[in-house]
Amino acid sequence: MSSDSESDEFEGFSRAELDEAEARFQQQLLLQGIGDDSDGLESDEESDTDVPGPAGDAGNIDGWHDDFLYYERGLPHLFSPTGRTGPTRIMPQDKTPLDFFRLFFNHVLLEMLIQQTDSYAKLQKENKPDENKMAWVRPTIQEMKAFFGLCFEMGIDRKPSTRMYWSTDSFLQSPLHAKTMSRDPFTQIMRYLHFSDSTQQPLPGDPNYDPLYKVNPLLIHFNTAFQQEYTPNRNITVDETMIPFKGRVQFKQYMPQKPHKWGVKAWVLADSQNSYIQYVDIYPGKNATPRHISSTKPLEKDFWQSSTLGFWFTELLERNEQFNYWVFTGRPDVFWMTGFFNPQGFLTAMRQEVTRAHKGWALDSVTLHNDVIKAFKEEITCAPPEGVYVYGLCLDGAGWDRRNCRLCESPAKVLFTPIPVVHMFAINSTAPKDPRLYQCPVYKKPNRTDLTYITFIVLKTTQSPDHWILRGVAALCDIK
């Protein structure tokens, strides 16, 4: 809502304006055949049967049901689960925390751990007998329970060395450990503990390589158990968390803004009301292949990103318009740089076209050059005699003096400044650019990385180029 004076502040809509807007909205719903004339007769007060209880929503209110229509009453619906939410297993009141723990850390998991640990121990003793001389005995379920119980206790009662927990010194000893398990069986399980078959692990460089291969069975088991034992409420959240860890692992992260700066990053799906974890996804590292995407398609990672679905669909329509005109009408007079998946290839093709048009020119000695003209896209009536016109670039960190066609300081509170049409062409020269011009990098997206870098354009300036370098000035194809 605009005003004649910058000092005037918007104080909200009046009641008459709200009533008028609601009337227009209801009129549009009626024109589209949406809504019901009886809606206006409904009481403003909700009955007790319409209030969802802790066990879920009542069956006679709006929600996901067989006859669900998104505009049943002319207004968007909120998701309301019609089933029972909360724990799926009713536990007696005399159950202890250990009983709840066993719902997730059950015998199925322990049997899997025993099998993989035993297989790895035998493999190590076979391949490296000199390094594995101590006798190995396959652990039982009770021994595995004792092992993990002692591990949890060690996290509370910390000592510099594992051996100190079995020390005979009265000052250092921990009687619980000696009574529960001998030291040698504990250290043997610790040495060979495995969650997956190491003989089947893909090596680095393999298309199926996964940094999380060794712990994937554990993640799958717990995520499945989390979902089987609890049905979340309507409000859920996805949050980023750090698991504190400073050991040696390739996907360890350093995030100084987090309470725990070093650790393993994970995304967690949780119930907003009680923080119950429904699903955990470990971040495998920047260079790792997503576990559900084949590494034979490396371009999918940055293929046509957009901040929202609305922007994505708008770009789809604009891309279609440009290519449709190009195919059925002819070469456009001006090209939308953002509309190309590979802008570098487009500029290289233009350079090749100019090279072929000049006899005696060699592609190796032909370089890109540019001029920023005063006109915008709407003012262009014909294509340039050589090269191409491109539009859609915006300056980040500086303004643009259209009259003098040069860089200037950006106005206050203006984040991005549109650049007029840029004439891209090629010249037969490998000489360095004029040092008085600012070589402005061009990126496809606001995140300035090697993956989004396209080229650079030279821009006129009355100040030293170092001034704009310190400002971090760049041209962006997409500012959304």
N, C-alpha and C positions, 0 to 999 in steps of 0.2 A: 504494500500500500504506500503510495508516494504522497509527498506533501510538498507545499510550496517553500517551506523553510526547513533547513537542516536541523533547526533547534526543536521543531515539533516532534513529539514522540507519539507512536501508536499506542493508544490506551485501551484497545480492544473494540470489538464489534458491539453495536447497540442491540437491544432486544429486537427491534424492528428488522434490522439487517439479518439477524439470525433466523427470524421467522420467514423472511423472504427467501433466504437461501434454502431453508427446509422445504418450502413450498415448491421451489424450482426442482429440488431433488426428487420429491415425491411425484411431480409431474413427469420427469424423465423416466421414473420407474413405471408409471402407468403407460407411457408411450411404448415402452419396451415389453409390456406384458408382465412386469415383475411386481410382486407385492399383492396385497389383499385389502379390499375396501374395509374389512372389519378390523384392520390393525388399529385404526383410530379409536375404536371402541374399547380396546383393551385397557385394563386397569393399570395404573402406574405402579401399583403395589404388587410385589411378587408373593405368591403363596408359599407356604412352607414346603410343599412338595417340589418346588422348582429350585430349591437350594441344594446343591450337591453336598453329600455327606462325606466323611472320611473314607468310606468304602467305595466311593465312585459316585457318578451322577445317577439320578433316578431315571428309569426307563421311559418316562412320559415327557421328558423335556428335550430341548434341542441338543443335538450331538451327532455323532456318526451312527447312523442307522440305515436300514435297507432302503428307505424312501427319502434319504437325505437330499435336499436341494440347497445349493449354496445361497440362493436368494429366496429361501422359503418365506421370509417375512419382509423381504425388500432390503435387508441389511446384512452385512457380512457376519458370519458366525465365528465364534471362538471354539477351538477344539475342546470338547468335553468328553473324557473317556466314560463309556457306559459300563465298563467292567469294573471288577474289584481291584483297587490299587493297594499297594503295600506288600508285605511278605506273602509269598505263595504257599509257604509251609507254616502251619500253626504249631508252635512249640509250647509244651506244657510250662507252667510257671516255675517248676522246680529245675528247669534246665539252667546250666551254667554258661558263662562266656565261652568255655572250651567247647561246648556242644555246638554253639553257633559257628565257632571257628572251623569245626570239622565239616560243616556244610560245604565249605569251599576247599579246605585242605583235607580231602577225603582219601579213602583207600585206593581209588582209581588213580589219583595223582601219585600216591606213594609207590604203587606198583610200577608205574611208568618210570619214576625216578630210579627205582632199584634196578629195573631192566637196563636202562641206558647207562647208569653208573657201572654196573657189573660188566657190560659189554666194553665200555671204554677202558676199564681196569685190565681186563684180559688182553685187549688189544695193545695196551702200553707194555704189559709184561712180556708179550710176545715180540714186539718190535724193539723194545729197549730193555732187555733183561738186566743189564748192568746197572741201570738207573732205577730199577724197580725190584729190589731184592727182598723187600719185606713181604711176608705171606699175605695173600688177599683172600678174604672170606666174604661171600655174598651176604650183604646185610639183610636182616629181616625187617618187617614192617615196624615192629616195636623198636628196633635199633634206629631206624630212620626217624621215627617220632622223637626218640631221645636225642638224636643228633640235632634236629631242628629246634627242639626245645632248648638245648644248651646254646645254640646259636642266638636265639632270641635273648636268652639271659646274658650272653656276652655283650649284647648291645646295650644293656643296662649297666652291668658291672664291667667296665672297660679296664683292660690291663695291657701293658706294652707288648706282651708276647702270649701266644696261645699256650705255651708250656707252663706259664705261671699259674694257670687255673688248676693244674694237677701238681703244683709244688707241695713239697712236704714241710716247707717253712710255715710255721704257725702264723706268721704275719701276712704271708702271701696266699696261702692255700684257700681254696673254695671247696668246702666239703661236698656241696651239691654235685659238682662235676665228677668227683671220684666215686661217689655213690651211684651216679646214674650210668656212667660209661667210662671204660678205661681210656687212657690217652691214645694208645696206638690205633684202636679201631676208629676213634674220632678223626685223627689226622689222616687215616687212610681214606675214609669217606670224603673228607674235605679235599684230598688230593685228586680223587677221581670223579667227583660229583659232576654229572652231566644230565642235561634235559633233552638232548636230541642225539641222533645217530651221526657221529662225526665223520663216518666213512662216506656219507652221502652229501656232505656239505659242499656246495659249489665254491670254487676258488675265486679270488678277485680277478676280474676280467671276464668271467663267465657271464653270459646274458642273464642267468638266473641267480647271480650272486646276491645275497641278502645279508647285510651286517647283523641283522637280528635273528639269523638262522638258529643260533644256539639256544635262544630263549623263546622262540616262537611257540613251541608246544605249551610252555608255561602260560604265555599270554592267552593263547586260544582257550586253554582250560579255565582260567580264571574269568575271562570275559564271558564264556558260556555259563559258568556258574553264577556270575553276577546277574545275568539276565534271567536265569531259571528261578532264582530264589526271591526275586522282587519285581513287582510291576510298578513303574514310576508314576508319579502324579502328573497332572497336566503341564506344570511348569518345570522344564528341564533346562540345563545350561551346559555349554561347552566352554571349558576353561583350559588355559595353559598352565602347567605346573612344572616345577623342577624337583627331581629326585636327587638329593645331595649325594655326590660321588666325586672323588678325586683320583680314582684308580686309572688304570690304563685301558681305555676303550676308545675306538675311533669316532664314535658319535657323541662323545662327551662335549658339552657346551659350556661356554663362558658367557654369562649374562650379568653384567655388573649391576643392573637395575633391580635384580631379583634379591630376595632375602638370602637365598643360597646361590652364590655366584657361580659355583662349579657344580655340574651334575648332568643328569640325563633329562632332556626335555620330553614332555609327554602332553598329549591332549586328552582331557578327561570329560566324558559325558556323565553328568550327575543330576540327581533330583535336587531342585532348588530349595525344597522345603526342609530336607534333612541331610543333604550332602551325600547321600548314598551313591556310590560309584556304580554306574551301569556299564561303562565300556572305557578301556584305556588303549590309547594308540601311542606307541613310542616313536619319537622322531629319529629316523635312522641317520640323519646327517644331510647336509646340503647336496653333496654329490652322489648320494645313494639313489638307486632306481626305486620309484614307488613300488610297493610290494604287489600291487594289483595292476601294474602297467608294464608291458613288455619293454625292455631296454632297446629293442630294435626300432623304437619310434622315439628318438630323442627330441624331435621337434615338438612333440605334444606338450612338453613342459611349459613352454612360453607361447603356445599357439593361441593367438587372439585372446588375450586376457582383457577383462573389463571389470570395473569395480562393482557394477550391479547388473542384473539381468536386463533392466530397462536400457542402460547404455549399450549393452551388448547387442540388443535387438535393434536399437537405433543405428548402430554401426553396420549391422547386417543389411538394413535397408539402403544405407548410403553406399555401401560397397556394391550392392546389386545394381543401384542406379548408375554408378560410374561404369561398371563393366557392361551393363545392358546397352548403354549409350555407345560405348566403344565398339561393341560387336555389331549392332544393328544400324547405327547411324554413321559412325566414323570416329576417327581419332579426336578426342576432346581437345579443346583449345587450352585448357588448364587442367592439371591433374591433382587429385586429392592424395597427398603423400601418405596420410594415415590409412588409406584404403588398400595399400599393398601389404601383403604378408612379408614380402622380401623387397623392401625399398632399395637395398644395395644392388640387387639384381636389375631393378628398373633403371637406376642411374648408370650401371655398367652397360646396359643395352643402349642407352642414349649415347654414351661415349663411343661405343662401337659404330653406331649409326653416323655420328659426326665424322669419325675417322674414315669410313668408307666413302663419304661424300667428298673428301679431299684427296686427290691423287698424290701419292708420295708420303702421306702421313702414316706413321707406325703407331700401333696401339700402345706400345710401351712408352712412347714419348708424349702421349696425349693425356692431359690431366683435367680434372673437373675445375670449373670456375663458376662464379655466380654474380648476379647483380640483383639487388632488391629494388623493385620499381615502386612507384607511388600508388599504383592502382591495386584495388582488391579484386577478388574473384568476379564480383558482379559487374565490374567495369571492363573486363577483358572481352573483346569482340573478335579477336583472331589469334591464331597460334603464332609464336615467334618464327622468324625465318630459319632459325637453327636452334637446336636444343629444345627444352620444354619449360613451360610455366608450371610451378607447383604452388599449392596453397595449403593452409591448415596448420602452419607452424606458429608457436607462441613462445615468447621470450620469458624465461624464468630468471628473475634477479635483476632485470633492467627494463627500461622503457624504450620506446621507439619514436624518434623525431621524424614524422612522415614528410614534413616539408623539406627537410635537408637530407632525408634518407640516411640517418645515422643513429647510433646508440645514444641514449640519454638516461638520466636517473629515472627510476620508476616512480609514478605518483604514489602518494600515501594510500595505504590500504588496498592497493592493486597488486594482486599476486602474479598475474600473468598478463602479458601484453601481446595481442595478435600482431603478427608480422604481415605486411602486404605480400602480394604475389612475388615469388622469387624466380628469377630467370636462371635456370641451370643450363650450362653449356660446357663445351670442351675446347681447350686451346692446345696447340702443338708446342708445348713448352714444359720443361721440367725444372725451370728456374724457381727459386724459393718465392713464397708469397711476400707481398709488401709488408715489412715489419710494423708499419703504422696501422695496419688493419688487424682487427680482432678475429682470430680463428675460433668461431663459436661452434662447439660440438652439438650435434643433432641426435636426439634420442627418441625412440618410439614411445616410451612410457616415462612417467615421472621418476621411477626407480632407475637411476643412472648406473647401469652396469655394462659390462662388455657384451652381454646378450642383447641389450636394447640399443646399443650404439649403431648409428647409420653412417654418418660422415661428418664433415664440418663445412660450414659456410663462412665466408669472410664478410665482415661487417665494418662499415666506416665508423670512426670514432674520433672525437677531438681530444680525448684523453689517452693516456698510455694503455695499451692492451693489458698490461699487468693489473691495472685498476679493475678491469672486468674479470680477470682470472681470480683475483682475491674475492670478488663478489660471487664467484661460482656461477656466472651467467651461462646459460645453455638454452638451446631451442628444443622444444618438445612437440612431437606430433600429436600427442594425446595428453590432456591435462585433467582427465576425469579419474 
